[in-house]
Amino acid sequence: MKQAFYSLIDFLEDSDFVSWVKYPDDVKDTYWRHFLEQYPAKKPVVEAARQYVLALVEQTGQQLPTEAQSQSMREVIQQHLQDDRRAIPFVKTSRNNWRWLQIAATVTLVVGLGIGGYWYTNQEKPSVGYQHFTKSASPKTALSVARNDDDKPLTISLSDGSSVVLQPGSRLSYPNKLKQREVYLEGKAFFEVVKDPSRPFIVYTRGVATKVLGTSFFVNAPASDQPIKVAVKTGKVAVYSLDPDESKAPEPTGPELTGMVLTPNQSAEYRTDSHELVRGTDTLSTFAEPGTLAVARQSFDFDETPIPDVFQTLEKAYGVDIVYKEPILGKCSLSATLIGQPFHEKLSVICKALEANYSIQGNQVFITGGHRCQ
Amino acid sequence: MANLPTSLVNASDQQLWHYLRQGDESAFTAIFERYHRTLYNYGSKLTADSSLIEDAIQEVFIDIWRMHATLSADINSIKFYLYRSLRRRIHRMQEKYHSDERIDEVADEATTPISATEESIQIEQESRVLLHKRIQELITNLPKRQAEALTLYYFDDFSIHDIAQIMDVNEKSVRNFIHRALTSLRQNRNWLIGSLLILWLLMSL
């Protein structure tokens, strides 16, 4: 046994020895008992080394925080989590966190882009749209990336109250705090944007920027070389080409609507090869295309609709499970037009009507309270 | 933060990591509760500024939460990850990462090993209280990186390999840090016995 020649320091440096002193068990006890039987002269060194290890363990671990310090760290972290929560997809929350629900006017926007591997991280050179996006975002702002690898839509609540429903295979980059309301999209998504004329909401995509002022629209561009389509559902948007050659092109960040302006049932198409932005004819067919998100096709127009049907519509549109007490709310019904409202606002309106509350955990929505309907 | 469901208190680090990556806040809380105290203890070996330690710990955890979706799936040890993050964070906050470290390392490399025979002559039992007091004094007076290595090795149960990665040095340096610290512990002991003897002589006069 090598330990036969050990000095005190050798024992202290031996991780097996330290482990025996700190966490003795039968196997280790047997080993060291055997060792001491063979080398009884080592007994005093081993005993001294044991005491040293115990003292070292205790004395190197003397600076634990006080409970007050722990509590203060907890609170600071908790505060940050709450600040972030609005921008993080479906973190556990309670209804009273959503103060922005008072904002009424919203804009609905659908942007679809080619999913064929055209993402800035996969490329040597980031797309023009991504360059614009990162240029305008303040360098201090941390970016989050949400990607939907599931086969269901993924709903993201942004800090300004807008919600984005990401189609499977799509990704969205957004600043953690939306000072400028600017996001970058790869793939297809449906935007329900809170109206704020002083801060336009801009969706950057590969070759175009779409500015939302007071309307909703739809964009679709399949593979990387195929055209990008923008179509309006409600409200009003402006679409800009981000082609680098067109240095004269208006900047999308200005307050005015200088790009191609689209109103409901109007659409635009950006041709990647010719860098041309042309006006389309038919929006409705764009929304009806297979593979378009259910949320984009929905009108959310409920008229004496039974609550189970209302919840089912929301579940399908936003990719969530809604948990509620069927015996209590099952016979209730709802009359409301919720088109264009962000997800949380829809839930808020429904819960107000039911005198219920909601909370969200993961992708589950829990409805509590409410009264039995006859 | 949310109260912990009992199932998570006993969950393995791997399970907690898995849930954290899915955005489970209670797993995040469980990790904080499991490690923030020993992290603080470790941080106190890096800086004496307790508010800096608290800030650094908070930032490490806030970052983990913000990045939970992009965290690597095959992380071997949450603990290792946290310690290394905390160390980097504290050094960055002090902005003196490069200035004093190099010199320190050279000094610590020069080690004279103590031979076993010379040492084994004087193994006496000393009182537990005295030993603890001595080690406590030693640790506060050791060069920072020796105290850091001792803490990671004895209190935090890290292997030499892990300590080397946490401290950003090679394994030989880590062994040297520990060896030098233990050596001064022995030397300091002889000095202390000597001074106690003098004290006793003085008092008996």
Boltz contact constraints between the chains, C-beta under 6 A:
constraints:
  - contact:
      token1: [A, 5]
      token2: [B, 116]
      max_distance: 6.0
  - contact:
      token1: [A, 7]
      token2: [B, 116]
      max_distance: 6.0
  - contact:
      token1: [A, 7]
      token2: [B, 119]
      max_distance: 6.0
  - contact:
      token1: [A, 8]
      token2: [B, 119]
      max_distance: 6.0
  - contact:
      token1: [A, 9]
      token2: [B, 182]
      max_distance: 6.0
  - contact:
      token1: [A, 12]
      token2: [B, 182]
      max_distance: 6.0
  - contact:
      token1: [A, 44]
      token2: [B, 123]
      max_distance: 6.0
  - contact:
      token1: [A, 45]
      token2: [B, 123]
      max_distance: 6.0
  - contact:
      token1: [A, 48]
      token2: [B, 123]
      max_distance: 6.0
  - contact:
      token1: [A, 51]
      token2: [B, 131]
      max_distance: 6.0
  - contact:
      token1: [A, 55]
      token2: [B, 131]
      max_distance: 6.0
  - contact:
      token1: [A, 55]
      token2: [B, 132]
      max_distance: 6.0
  - contact:
      token1: [A, 55]
      token2: [B, 135]
      max_distance: 6.0
  - contact:
      token1: [A, 56]
      token2: [B, 154]
      max_distance: 6.0
  - contact:
      token1: [A, 57]
      token2: [B, 154]
      max_distance: 6.0
  - contact:
      token1: [A, 57]
      token2: [B, 155]
      max_distance: 6.0
  - contact:
      token1: [A, 59]
      token2: [B, 135]
      max_distance: 6.0
  - contact:
      token1: [A, 59]
      token2: [B, 136]
      max_distance: 6.0
  - contact:
      token1: [A, 59]
      token2: [B, 139]
      max_distance: 6.0
  - contact:
      token1: [A, 60]
      token2: [B, 150]
      max_distance: 6.0
  - contact:
      token1: [A, 60]
      token2: [B, 151]
      max_distance: 6.0
  - contact:
      token1: [A, 60]
      token2: [B, 154]
      max_distance: 6.0
  - contact:
      token1: [A, 60]
      token2: [B, 155]
      max_distance: 6.0
  - contact:
      token1: [A, 61]
      token2: [B, 41]
      max_distance: 6.0
  - contact:
      token1: [A, 61]
      token2: [B, 155]
      max_distance: 6.0
  - contact:
      token1: [A, 63]
      token2: [B, 41]
      max_distance: 6.0
  - contact:
      token1: [A, 63]
      token2: [B, 44]
      max_distance: 6.0
  - contact:
      token1: [A, 64]
      token2: [B, 37]
      max_distance: 6.0
  - contact:
      token1: [A, 64]
      token2: [B, 41]
      max_distance: 6.0
  - contact:
      token1: [A, 65]
      token2: [B, 37]
      max_distance: 6.0
  - contact:
      token1: [A, 65]
      token2: [B, 40]
      max_distance: 6.0
  - contact:
      token1: [A, 73]
      token2: [B, 54]
      max_distance: 6.0
  - contact:
      token1: [A, 73]
      token2: [B, 57]
      max_distance: 6.0
  - contact:
      token1: [A, 73]
      token2: [B, 58]
      max_distance: 6.0
  - contact:
      token1: [A, 74]
      token2: [B, 1]
      max_distance: 6.0
  - contact:
      token1: [A, 76]
      token2: [B, 58]
      max_distance: 6.0
  - contact:
      token1: [A, 77]
      token2: [B, 58]
      max_distance: 6.0
  - contact:
      token1: [A, 77]
      token2: [B, 61]
      max_distance: 6.0
  - contact:
      token1: [A, 77]
      token2: [B, 62]
      max_distance: 6.0
  - contact:
      token1: [A, 78]
      token2: [B, 1]
      max_distance: 6.0
  - contact:
      token1: [A, 80]
      token2: [B, 62]
      max_distance: 6.0
  - contact:
      token1: [A, 92]
      token2: [B, 25]
      max_distance: 6.0
